[in-house]
């Protein structure tokens, strides 16, 4: 069975790339919209999304095995309007990912948007938003 952590990260990346608003706002690279999983090599392009590996919180009970997964998406922008652009990226991520994503080998039984906040960057020409979601998953799919 595929790890739900890996399945969620792949599904979230694919969803952002396929979403019209999210992909329009992200920079274009030779491989498509600038959507990157953490640890994946990428050019220093802006605006972009980076996805952390989801945090897994056990949701096991006596009836079934499952998990709550916390997905964190980082939205980055550079330039004179970076605060507005990073905020637009974050809003597009919320719109695209606030749904039951399709995960290989897993069924999403619940999801929610948790928060989105600007966190800044030491480089004053860069803005960075951190956006979090929770997905509850069970085996099957």
DSSP file (Angstrom, degrees, kcal/mol; ACC not computed):
  #  RESIDUE AA STRUCTURE BP1 BP2  ACC     N-H-->O    O-->H-N    N-H-->O    O-->H-N    TCO  KAPPA ALPHA  PHI   PSI    X-CA   Y-CA   Z-CA
    1    1 A X              0   0    0      0, 0.0   104,-0.1     0, 0.0     2,-0.1   0.000 360.0 360.0 360.0 135.8    0.0    0.0    0.0
    2    2 A X        -     0   0    0      1,-0.1     2,-0.2   102,-0.1     3,-0.0  -0.383 360.0-101.9 -66.1 143.1    1.3    3.5   -0.9
    3    3 A X     >  -     0   0    0      1,-0.2     4,-2.5    -2,-0.1     5,-0.2  -0.464  21.4-138.8 -63.6 134.4    2.1    5.8    2.0
    4    4 A X  H  > S+     0   0    0      1,-0.2     4,-2.5     2,-0.2     5,-0.2   0.821 103.5  59.0 -66.0 -27.4   -0.6    8.3    2.5
    5    5 A X  H  > S+     0   0    0      2,-0.2     4,-2.1     1,-0.2    49,-0.4   0.957 110.5  40.0 -63.6 -50.3    2.0   11.0    3.1
    6    6 A X  H  > S+     0   0    0      1,-0.2     4,-2.4     2,-0.2     5,-0.2   0.910 115.2  52.7 -64.4 -42.1    3.5   10.4   -0.4
    7    7 A X  H  X S+     0   0    0     -4,-2.5     4,-2.4     1,-0.2    -1,-0.2   0.895 110.3  47.8 -62.5 -40.5    0.1   10.0   -2.0
    8    8 A X  H  X S+     0   0    0     -4,-2.5     4,-2.9     2,-0.2     5,-0.2   0.919 110.8  50.3 -67.9 -42.9   -1.1   13.4   -0.5
    9    9 A X  H  X S+     0   0    0     -4,-2.1     4,-2.2     1,-0.2    -2,-0.2   0.919 113.6  45.8 -62.1 -42.2    2.0   15.2   -1.6
   10   10 A X  H  X S+     0   0    0     -4,-2.4     4,-2.5     2,-0.2    -1,-0.2   0.918 114.3  48.0 -65.3 -43.6    1.7   13.9   -5.1
   11   11 A X  H  X S+     0   0    0     -4,-2.4     4,-2.3    -5,-0.2    -2,-0.2   0.899 111.8  49.3 -65.6 -40.7   -2.0   14.7   -5.3
   12   12 A X  H  X S+     0   0    0     -4,-2.9     4,-2.4     2,-0.2     5,-0.2   0.921 112.0  48.4 -65.5 -43.4   -1.6   18.2   -3.9
   13   13 A X  H  X S+     0   0    0     -4,-2.2     4,-2.3    -5,-0.2    -2,-0.2   0.944 113.3  47.3 -59.9 -48.2    1.2   18.9   -6.4
   14   14 A X  H  X S+     0   0    0     -4,-2.5     4,-2.2     1,-0.2    -1,-0.2   0.875 111.2  51.9 -62.2 -38.1   -0.9   17.6   -9.3
   15   15 A X  H  X S+     0   0    0     -4,-2.3     4,-1.8     2,-0.2    -1,-0.2   0.920 110.2  47.2 -66.4 -44.3   -3.9   19.6   -8.2
   16   16 A X  H  < S+     0   0    0     -4,-2.4     7,-0.2     1,-0.2    -2,-0.2   0.901 113.5  48.9 -64.0 -39.9   -2.0   22.9   -8.0
   17   17 A X  H  < S+     0   0    0     -4,-2.3    -1,-0.2     1,-0.2    -2,-0.2   0.886 115.4  44.0 -65.9 -38.5   -0.5   22.3  -11.4
   18   18 A X  H  < S+     0   0    0     -4,-2.2     2,-0.3    -5,-0.2    -1,-0.2   0.720  91.0  99.3 -79.7 -22.1   -3.9   21.4  -12.9
   19   19 A X     X  -     0   0    0     -4,-1.8     4,-2.5    -5,-0.2     5,-0.3  -0.501  69.5-142.5 -72.6 129.4   -5.7   24.3  -11.2
   20   20 A X  H  > S+     0   0    0     -2,-0.3     4,-1.8     1,-0.2     5,-0.1   0.919  97.0  40.3 -59.1 -49.0   -6.2   27.2  -13.6
   21   21 A X  H  > S+     0   0    0      2,-0.2     4,-2.1     1,-0.2    -1,-0.2   0.938 116.7  47.9 -68.9 -46.8   -5.7   30.0  -11.1
   22   22 A X  H  > S+     0   0    0     70,-0.2     4,-1.5     1,-0.2    -2,-0.2   0.918 115.9  44.0 -61.9 -43.7   -2.8   28.4   -9.2
   23   23 A X  H  < S+     0   0    0     -4,-2.5    -1,-0.2    -7,-0.2    -2,-0.2   0.842 111.5  53.9 -72.6 -31.7   -0.9   27.5  -12.3
   24   24 A X  H  < S+     0   0    0     -4,-1.8    -1,-0.2    -5,-0.3    -2,-0.2   0.875 111.0  46.3 -66.9 -37.5   -1.5   30.9  -13.9
   25   25 A X  H  < S+     0   0    0     -4,-2.1    -2,-0.2    -5,-0.1    -1,-0.2   0.796  99.6  81.1 -77.1 -29.3   -0.1   32.7  -10.9
   26   26 A X  S  < S-     0   0    0     -4,-1.5    22,-0.2    -5,-0.2     9,-0.1  -0.462  92.0 -99.0 -78.6 150.1    3.0   30.5  -10.6
   27   27 A X        -     0   0    0     20,-3.0     7,-2.2     7,-0.2     2,-0.5  -0.241  37.6-114.6 -60.8 154.8    6.1   31.1  -12.7
   28   28 A X  E     -A   33   0A   0      5,-0.2     2,-0.2     6,-0.1     5,-0.2  -0.831  36.1-178.9 -95.4 130.4    6.5   28.9  -15.8
   29   29 A X  E >   -A   32   0A   0      3,-2.7     3,-1.8    -2,-0.5     5,-0.0  -0.698  47.5 -95.4-116.4 171.9    9.5   26.6  -15.9
   30   30 A X  T 3  S+     0   0    0      1,-0.3     3,-0.1    -2,-0.2    -2,-0.0   0.761 128.8  48.1 -58.8 -22.4   10.6   24.1  -18.6
   31   31 A X  T 3  S-     0   0    0      1,-0.4     2,-0.3     2,-0.0    -1,-0.3   0.369 124.1 -95.8 -99.0   3.8    8.7   21.5  -16.6
   32   32 A X  E <  S+A   29   0A   0     -3,-1.8    -3,-2.7     2,-0.0    -1,-0.4  -0.809  80.5   6.9 117.7-160.7    5.5   23.5  -16.2
   33   33 A X  E    S-A   28   0A   0     -2,-0.3     2,-2.0    -5,-0.2    -5,-0.2  -0.217  83.2-100.2 -59.3 149.5    4.1   25.7  -13.4
   34   34 A X  S    S+     0   0    0     -7,-2.2    15,-2.5    13,-0.3     2,-0.4  -0.496  70.8 138.3 -76.6  79.9    6.5   26.4  -10.5
   35   35 A X  E     +b   49   0B   0     -2,-2.0     2,-0.4    13,-0.2    15,-0.2  -0.990  27.4 178.4-126.0 118.1    5.1   23.8   -8.0
   36   36 A X  E     -b   50   0B   0     13,-2.1    15,-2.5    -2,-0.4     2,-0.3  -0.960  27.1-134.5-130.4 138.5    7.8   21.9   -6.1
   37   37 A X  E >   -b   51   0B   0     -2,-0.4     3,-2.4    13,-0.2    15,-0.2  -0.672  47.9 -91.4 -82.4 144.3    7.8   19.2   -3.4
   38   38 A X  T 3  S+     0   0    0     13,-3.3     3,-0.1    -2,-0.3    -1,-0.1  -0.322 115.9  26.0 -58.0 133.5   10.3   19.9   -0.6
   39   39 A X  T 3  S+     0   0    0      1,-0.4     2,-0.4    -3,-0.0    -1,-0.3   0.171  91.9 119.6  96.2 -17.0   13.6   18.2   -1.4
   40   40 A X  S <  S-     0   0    0     -3,-2.4    -1,-0.4     1,-0.1     2,-0.1  -0.671  71.2-115.2 -80.0 132.2   13.0   18.4   -5.1
   41   41 A X        +     0   0    0     -2,-0.4     2,-0.3    -3,-0.1    -4,-0.1  -0.426  46.1 165.4 -67.4 141.9   15.7   20.4   -6.9
   42   42 A X        -     0   0    0     -2,-0.1     2,-0.1    -6,-0.1    -6,-0.0  -0.994  38.6-101.3-153.9 155.6   14.4   23.6   -8.6
   43   43 A X        -     0   0    0     -2,-0.3     2,-2.3     1,-0.1   -14,-0.0  -0.370  47.3-100.5 -70.6 156.9   15.5   26.9  -10.1
   44   44 A X        +     0   0    0     -2,-0.1     2,-0.3     2,-0.0    -1,-0.1  -0.493  68.7 155.0 -80.2  72.8   15.2   30.0   -7.9
   45   45 A X        -     0   0    0     -2,-2.3     2,-0.3   -18,-0.1   -16,-0.0  -0.745  32.9-118.3-106.0 150.5   12.1   31.1   -9.7
   46   46 A X  S    S+     0   0    0     -2,-0.3    31,-0.2     1,-0.2     2,-0.1  -0.974  84.0  34.2-135.5 149.2    9.3   33.4   -8.4
   47   47 A X  S    S+     0   0    0     29,-0.7   -20,-3.0    -2,-0.3     2,-0.3   0.685  87.1 145.1 -72.7 156.2    6.4   33.2   -7.9
   48   48 A X  E     - C   0  76B   0     28,-1.9    28,-2.9   -22,-0.2     2,-0.4  -0.974  42.7-131.2-152.6 162.6    6.4   29.6   -6.8
   49   49 A X  E     -bC  35  75B   0    -15,-2.5   -13,-2.1    -2,-0.3     2,-0.4  -0.939  17.3-171.2-112.4 141.6    4.8   27.0   -4.5
   50   50 A X  E     -bC  36  74B   0     24,-2.1    24,-3.4    -2,-0.4     2,-0.5  -0.998  10.4-151.9-128.5 139.1    6.8   24.5   -2.4
   51   51 A X  E     -bC  37  73B   0    -15,-2.5   -13,-3.3    -2,-0.4    22,-0.2  -0.928   7.1-142.0-113.1 127.8    5.1   21.7   -0.5
   52   52 A X        -     0   0    0     20,-2.4    20,-0.4    -2,-0.5     2,-0.2  -0.500  39.0 -91.8 -75.6 152.9    6.4   20.2    2.7
   53   53 A X        -     0   0    0     -2,-0.1    -1,-0.1     1,-0.1   -47,-0.1  -0.526  58.2-102.7 -59.5 131.0    6.1   16.5    3.2
   54   54 A X        -     0   0    0    -49,-0.4     2,-0.4    -2,-0.2    17,-0.2  -0.229  28.3-121.3 -60.0 145.3    2.8   16.1    5.1
   55   55 A X  E     -D   70   0B   0     15,-2.4    15,-2.7    -3,-0.1     2,-0.5  -0.739  25.6-142.3 -84.2 132.8    2.9   15.5    8.8
   56   56 A X  E     -D   69   0B   0     -2,-0.4     2,-0.5    13,-0.2    13,-0.2  -0.871  16.9-174.4-103.6 127.8    1.1   12.2    9.8
   57   57 A X  E     -D   68   0B   0     11,-3.4    11,-3.2    -2,-0.5    -2,-0.0  -0.986  32.9-114.5-118.4 121.5   -1.0   12.1   12.9
   58   58 A X  E     +D   67   0B   0     -2,-0.5     9,-0.2     9,-0.2     7,-0.0  -0.262  32.8 176.6 -58.9 135.7   -2.3    8.6   13.7
   59   59 A X        +     0   0    0      7,-1.6     8,-0.2    78,-0.1    -1,-0.1  -0.075  26.8 149.8-126.4  30.1   -6.1    8.4   13.6
   60   60 A X        +     0   0    0      6,-0.2     2,-0.3     5,-0.1     5,-0.2  -0.358  14.0 164.9 -66.6 142.3   -6.3    4.7   14.3
   61   61 A X        -     0   0    0      3,-2.0     3,-0.1    -2,-0.1    -2,-0.1  -0.855  53.9 -87.3-142.8-177.9   -9.3    3.3   16.1
   62   62 A X  S    S+     0   0    0     -2,-0.3     3,-0.1     1,-0.2    -2,-0.1   0.690 121.7  50.7 -70.0 -16.9  -10.8   -0.1   16.7
   63   63 A X  S    S-     0   0    0      1,-0.3     2,-0.3     0, 0.0    -1,-0.2   0.835 120.8 -11.3 -91.2 -35.1  -12.8    0.0   13.5
   64   64 A X        -     0   0    0     -3,-0.1    -3,-2.0    -5,-0.1     2,-0.5  -0.985  62.0-108.0-159.6 165.4  -10.2    1.0   10.9
   65   65 A X        +     0   0    0     -2,-0.3    74,-1.1    -5,-0.2     2,-0.3  -0.870  53.3 133.9-101.5 131.8   -6.7    2.3   10.3
   66   66 A X  E     - E   0 138B   0     -2,-0.5    -7,-1.6    72,-0.2     2,-0.3  -0.864  34.1-137.0-157.0-169.4   -6.3    5.8    9.1
   67   67 A X  E     -DE  58 137B   0     70,-2.1    70,-3.1    -2,-0.3     2,-0.5  -0.993  14.7-129.0-158.0 152.7   -4.5    9.0    9.6
   68   68 A X  E     -DE  57 136B   0    -11,-3.2   -11,-3.4    -2,-0.3     2,-0.5  -0.935  31.4-160.6 -99.3 132.3   -4.9   12.8    9.8
   69   69 A X  E     -DE  56 135B   0     66,-3.3    66,-2.6    -2,-0.5     2,-0.6  -0.961   8.6-152.3-118.4 130.6   -2.4   14.4    7.5
   70   70 A X  E     -DE  55 134B   0    -15,-2.7   -15,-2.4    -2,-0.5     2,-0.5  -0.909  13.6-163.5-102.7 116.8   -1.3   18.1    7.8
   71   71 A X  E     - E   0 133B   0     62,-2.3    62,-2.3    -2,-0.6     2,-0.5  -0.872   1.1-163.5-102.0 129.6   -0.2   19.5    4.5
   72   72 A X  E     - E   0 132B   0     -2,-0.5   -20,-2.4   -20,-0.4     2,-0.5  -0.966   3.5-169.1-116.9 125.0    1.8   22.8    4.5
   73   73 A X  E     -CE  51 131B   0     58,-3.2    58,-2.7    -2,-0.5     2,-0.5  -0.946   7.6-153.8-114.2 129.5    2.1   24.8    1.3
   74   74 A X  E     -CE  50 130B   0    -24,-3.4   -24,-2.1    -2,-0.5     2,-0.5  -0.890   5.2-160.8-103.6 131.7    4.5   27.7    1.0
   75   75 A X  E     -CE  49 129B   0     54,-2.3    54,-2.5    -2,-0.5     2,-0.4  -0.961  11.8-170.9-113.9 126.6    3.8   30.5   -1.5
   76   76 A X  E     +CE  48 128B   0    -28,-2.9   -28,-1.9    -2,-0.5   -29,-0.7  -0.932  10.3 169.7-123.3 138.7    6.7   32.7   -2.6
   77   77 A X  E     - E   0 127B   0     50,-2.1    50,-2.5    -2,-0.4     2,-0.4  -0.986  12.2-160.2-143.4 154.3    6.8   35.9   -4.6
   78   78 A X  E     + E   0 126B   0     -2,-0.3    48,-0.2    48,-0.2     2,-0.2  -0.984  45.1  50.5-134.3 144.8    9.5   38.5   -5.3
   79   79 A X  S >  S-     0   0    0     46,-2.6     3,-1.8    -2,-0.4     4,-0.2  -0.638  97.4 -47.1 123.3-178.1    9.4   42.1   -6.5
   80   80 A X  T 3  S+     0   0    0      1,-0.3     3,-0.2    -2,-0.2    -1,-0.2   0.781 137.0  38.0 -63.2 -28.4    7.7   45.3   -5.6
   81   81 A X  T 3> S+     0   0    0     -3,-0.2     4,-2.4     1,-0.2     3,-0.3  -0.012  78.1 127.0-108.4  29.1    4.2   43.8   -5.3
   82   82 A X  H <>  +     0   0    0     -3,-1.8     4,-2.8     1,-0.2     5,-0.3   0.823  68.2  56.3 -59.7 -34.8    5.4   40.5   -3.7
   83   83 A X  H  > S+     0   0    0     -3,-0.2     4,-1.8    -4,-0.2    -1,-0.2   0.931 111.6  42.8 -64.1 -43.9    3.0   40.8   -0.7
   84   84 A X  H  > S+     0   0    0     -3,-0.3     4,-2.2     2,-0.2    -2,-0.2   0.917 116.1  47.7 -67.1 -43.2    0.0   40.9   -3.0
   85   85 A X  H  X S+     0   0    0     -4,-2.4     4,-2.6     2,-0.2    -2,-0.2   0.923 111.7  49.0 -66.5 -44.5    1.3   38.2   -5.3
   86   86 A X  H  X S+     0   0    0     -4,-2.8     4,-2.4     1,-0.2    -1,-0.2   0.894 111.6  50.9 -62.4 -38.6    2.2   35.8   -2.5
   87   87 A X  H  X S+     0   0    0     -4,-1.8     4,-2.5    -5,-0.3    -1,-0.2   0.897 109.6  49.7 -64.1 -40.6   -1.3   36.4   -1.0
   88   88 A X  H  X S+     0   0    0     -4,-2.2     4,-2.4     2,-0.2    -2,-0.2   0.908 110.2  51.0 -63.7 -41.9   -2.9   35.6   -4.3
   89   89 A X  H  X S+     0   0    0     -4,-2.6     4,-2.2     2,-0.2    -2,-0.2   0.940 111.1  48.0 -58.6 -47.6   -0.9   32.4   -4.6
   90   90 A X  H  X S+     0   0    0     -4,-2.4     4,-2.3     1,-0.2    -2,-0.2   0.913 111.2  50.4 -61.5 -43.4   -2.0   31.4   -1.1
   91   91 A X  H  X S+     0   0    0     -4,-2.5     4,-2.3     1,-0.2    -1,-0.2   0.892 109.8  50.8 -62.3 -39.2   -5.6   32.2   -1.8
   92   92 A X  H  X S+     0   0    0     -4,-2.4     4,-2.4     2,-0.2   -70,-0.2   0.881 108.8  51.8 -66.0 -37.1   -5.4   30.1   -5.0
   93   93 A X  H  X S+     0   0    0     -4,-2.2     4,-2.7     2,-0.2    -2,-0.2   0.913 109.0  50.6 -64.2 -41.9   -3.9   27.2   -3.1
   94   94 A X  H  X S+     0   0    0     -4,-2.3     4,-1.1     1,-0.2    -2,-0.2   0.938 112.7  46.0 -60.7 -46.5   -6.8   27.4   -0.6
   95   95 A X  H  < S+     0   0    0     -4,-2.3    -2,-0.2     1,-0.2    -1,-0.2   0.905 117.6  43.1 -63.4 -41.4   -9.4   27.3   -3.4
   96   96 A X  H  < S+     0   0    0     -4,-2.4    -2,-0.2     1,-0.2    -1,-0.2   0.863 119.6  39.8 -73.8 -36.4   -7.6   24.4   -5.2
   97   97 A X  H  < S+     0   0    0     -4,-2.7     2,-1.8    -5,-0.2    -1,-0.2   0.452  84.0  96.6 -99.8  -1.0   -6.9   22.2   -2.2
   98   98 A X  S  < S+     0   0    0     -4,-1.1     2,-0.3    -5,-0.2    -1,-0.2  -0.444  76.2  76.7 -86.2  65.1  -10.0   22.6   -0.1
   99   99 A X  S    S-     0   0    0     -2,-1.8     2,-1.2    13,-0.1    13,-0.1  -0.955  98.5 -77.6-159.4 168.2  -11.5   19.4   -1.5
  100  100 A X        -     0   0    0     -2,-0.3    -2,-0.1    11,-0.1    11,-0.1  -0.681  53.9-150.3 -77.7 100.1  -11.3   15.7   -1.2
  101  101 A X        -     0   0    0     -2,-1.2     2,-0.7    -4,-0.2     7,-0.4  -0.329  17.4-111.7 -69.0 154.5   -8.1   15.0   -3.2
  102  102 A X        -     0   0    0    -91,-0.1     2,-0.4     5,-0.1     5,-0.1  -0.816  38.3-171.8 -91.9 115.5   -7.8   11.7   -5.0
  103  103 A X  B >   -F  106   0B   0     -2,-0.7     3,-1.6     3,-0.6     2,-0.3  -0.916  28.7-112.8-112.8 132.3   -5.0    9.6   -3.3
  104  104 A X  T 3  S-     0   0    0     -2,-0.4   -97,-0.1     1,-0.3  -102,-0.1  -0.463 101.3  -1.9 -62.2 119.3   -3.7    6.4   -4.6
  105  105 A X  T 3  S+     0   0    0     -2,-0.3    35,-2.2     1,-0.2     2,-0.3   0.445 121.4  85.6  81.4   0.8   -4.7    3.6   -2.3
  106  106 A X  E <   -FG 103 139B   0     -3,-1.6    -3,-0.6    33,-0.3     2,-0.5  -0.950  63.9-142.2-136.2 153.2   -6.4    5.9    0.2
  107  107 A X  E     - G   0 138B   0     31,-3.2    31,-2.1    -2,-0.3     2,-0.6  -0.969  17.9-136.5-116.2 126.2   -9.8    7.5    0.6
  108  108 A X  E     + G   0 137B   0     -2,-0.5    29,-0.2    -7,-0.4     3,-0.1  -0.734  26.2 173.5 -82.4 118.4  -10.1   11.1    1.9
  109  109 A X  E     +     0   0B   0     27,-2.7     2,-0.3    -2,-0.6    28,-0.2   0.536  64.9   8.8-103.9 -10.1  -13.0   11.1    4.4
  110  110 A X  E     + G   0 136B   0     26,-1.2    26,-3.0   -11,-0.1     2,-0.3  -0.966  59.7 177.5-164.7 152.0  -12.5   14.7    5.7
  111  111 A X  E     + G   0 135B   0     -2,-0.3     2,-0.3    24,-0.2    24,-0.2  -0.988   1.9 176.5-155.5 152.1  -10.6   17.8    4.9
  112  112 A X  E     - G   0 134B   0     22,-2.2    22,-2.7    -2,-0.3     2,-0.4  -0.973  32.6-118.9-158.0 146.8  -10.3   21.4    6.1
  113  113 A X  E     - G   0 133B   0     -2,-0.3    20,-0.3    20,-0.2     3,-0.1  -0.734  30.4-176.4 -79.0 129.6   -8.4   24.5    5.5
  114  114 A X  E     -     0   0B   0     18,-2.8     2,-0.3    -2,-0.4    19,-0.2   0.895  49.1 -36.6 -97.5 -53.9   -6.5   25.4    8.7
  115  115 A X  E     - G   0 132B   0     17,-1.2    17,-2.8     2,-0.0     2,-0.3  -0.992  36.1-156.8-167.1 161.6   -4.7   28.7    8.2
  116  116 A X  E     + G   0 131B   0     -2,-0.3     2,-0.3    15,-0.2    15,-0.2  -0.948  25.1 162.9-148.0 128.8   -2.8   31.0    5.9
  117  117 A X  E     - G   0 130B   0     13,-2.0    13,-2.6    -2,-0.3     2,-0.3  -1.000  38.4-115.0-149.0 146.1   -0.4   33.7    7.1
  118  118 A X  E     + G   0 129B   0     -2,-0.3    11,-0.3    11,-0.2    -2,-0.0  -0.640  27.9 176.1 -77.4 137.2    2.4   35.8    5.8
  119  119 A X        -     0   0    0      9,-3.4    10,-0.2    -2,-0.3    -1,-0.1   0.415  29.7-143.6-120.4  -2.6    5.7   35.1    7.5
  120  120 A X        -     0   0    0      8,-0.9     2,-0.3     1,-0.0    -1,-0.2  -0.109   8.9-113.4  71.3-171.1    8.0   37.4    5.5
  121  121 A X        -     0   0    0      5,-0.2     5,-0.2     1,-0.1    -1,-0.0  -0.965  20.6-112.7-160.2 148.8   11.6   36.7    4.5
  122  122 A X  S    S+     0   0    0     -2,-0.3     2,-0.7     2,-0.1    -1,-0.1   0.834 106.4  75.6 -57.8 -30.0   15.0   38.2    5.4
  123  123 A X  S >  S-     0   0    0      1,-0.1     3,-2.2    -3,-0.0    -2,-0.1  -0.758  79.2-151.0 -82.2 114.7   15.1   39.5    1.8
  124  124 A X  T 3  S+     0   0    0     -2,-0.7    -1,-0.1     1,-0.3    -2,-0.1   0.634  93.1  62.2 -65.6 -13.0   12.7   42.5    1.8
  125  125 A X  T 3  S+     0   0    0    -47,-0.1   -46,-2.6   -43,-0.1     2,-0.4   0.391  96.7  73.7 -90.8   4.4   11.9   41.9   -1.9
  126  126 A X  E <   -E   78   0B   0     -3,-2.2     2,-0.4   -48,-0.2   -48,-0.2  -0.950  60.6-165.6-120.5 136.7   10.5   38.5   -1.1
  127  127 A X  E     -E   77   0B   0    -50,-2.5   -50,-2.1    -2,-0.4     2,-0.4  -0.942   5.9-166.9-118.7 147.4    7.2   37.6    0.6
  128  128 A X  E     -E   76   0B   0     -2,-0.4    -9,-3.4   -52,-0.2    -8,-0.9  -0.991   3.0-167.9-138.8 121.8    6.4   34.1    1.9
  129  129 A X  E     -EG  75 118B   0    -54,-2.5   -54,-2.3    -2,-0.4     2,-0.5  -0.883   9.3-152.1-108.5 144.0    3.0   32.8    3.0
  130  130 A X  E     -EG  74 117B   0    -13,-2.6   -13,-2.0    -2,-0.4     2,-0.4  -0.980  15.9-176.0-116.5 123.2    2.5   29.5    4.9
  131  131 A X  E     -EG  73 116B   0    -58,-2.7   -58,-3.2    -2,-0.5     2,-0.3  -0.970   4.5-163.1-124.8 132.9   -0.9   27.7    4.3
  132  132 A X  E     -EG  72 115B   0    -17,-2.8   -18,-2.8    -2,-0.4   -17,-1.2  -0.905   8.5-179.0-124.4 146.9   -2.0   24.6    6.1
  133  133 A X  E     -EG  71 113B   0    -62,-2.3   -62,-2.3    -2,-0.3     2,-0.4  -0.948  16.9-142.5-135.3 153.7   -4.7   22.0    5.5
  134  134 A X  E     -EG  70 112B   0    -22,-2.7   -22,-2.2    -2,-0.3     2,-0.4  -0.986  16.3-174.9-119.7 132.2   -5.8   18.8    7.4
  135  135 A X  E     -EG  69 111B   0    -66,-2.6   -66,-3.3    -2,-0.4     2,-0.5  -0.991  13.3-151.4-123.8 132.6   -6.9   15.7    5.5
  136  136 A X  E     -EG  68 110B   0    -26,-3.0   -27,-2.7    -2,-0.4   -26,-1.2  -0.909  23.8-174.4-102.0 128.4   -8.4   12.6    7.2
  137  137 A X  E     -EG  67 108B   0    -70,-3.1   -70,-2.1    -2,-0.5     2,-0.3  -0.904  16.3-170.9-128.0 152.7   -7.7    9.4    5.2
  138  138 A X  E     -EG  66 107B   0    -31,-2.1   -31,-3.2    -2,-0.3   -72,-0.2  -0.946  40.8 -88.1-132.5 153.4   -8.6    5.7    5.4
  139  139 A X  E    S+ G   0 106B   0    -74,-1.1   -33,-0.3    -2,-0.3     2,-0.2  -0.282  89.0  55.4 -60.2 149.0   -7.2    2.8    3.4
  140  140 A X              0   0    0    -35,-2.2    -2,-0.2     1,-0.1     0, 0.0  -0.420 360.0 360.0 113.8 170.3   -9.0    2.1    0.1
  141  141 A X              0   0    0     -2,-0.2   -35,-0.1   -36,-0.1    -1,-0.1   0.347 360.0 360.0 156.7 360.0   -9.7    4.2   -2.8
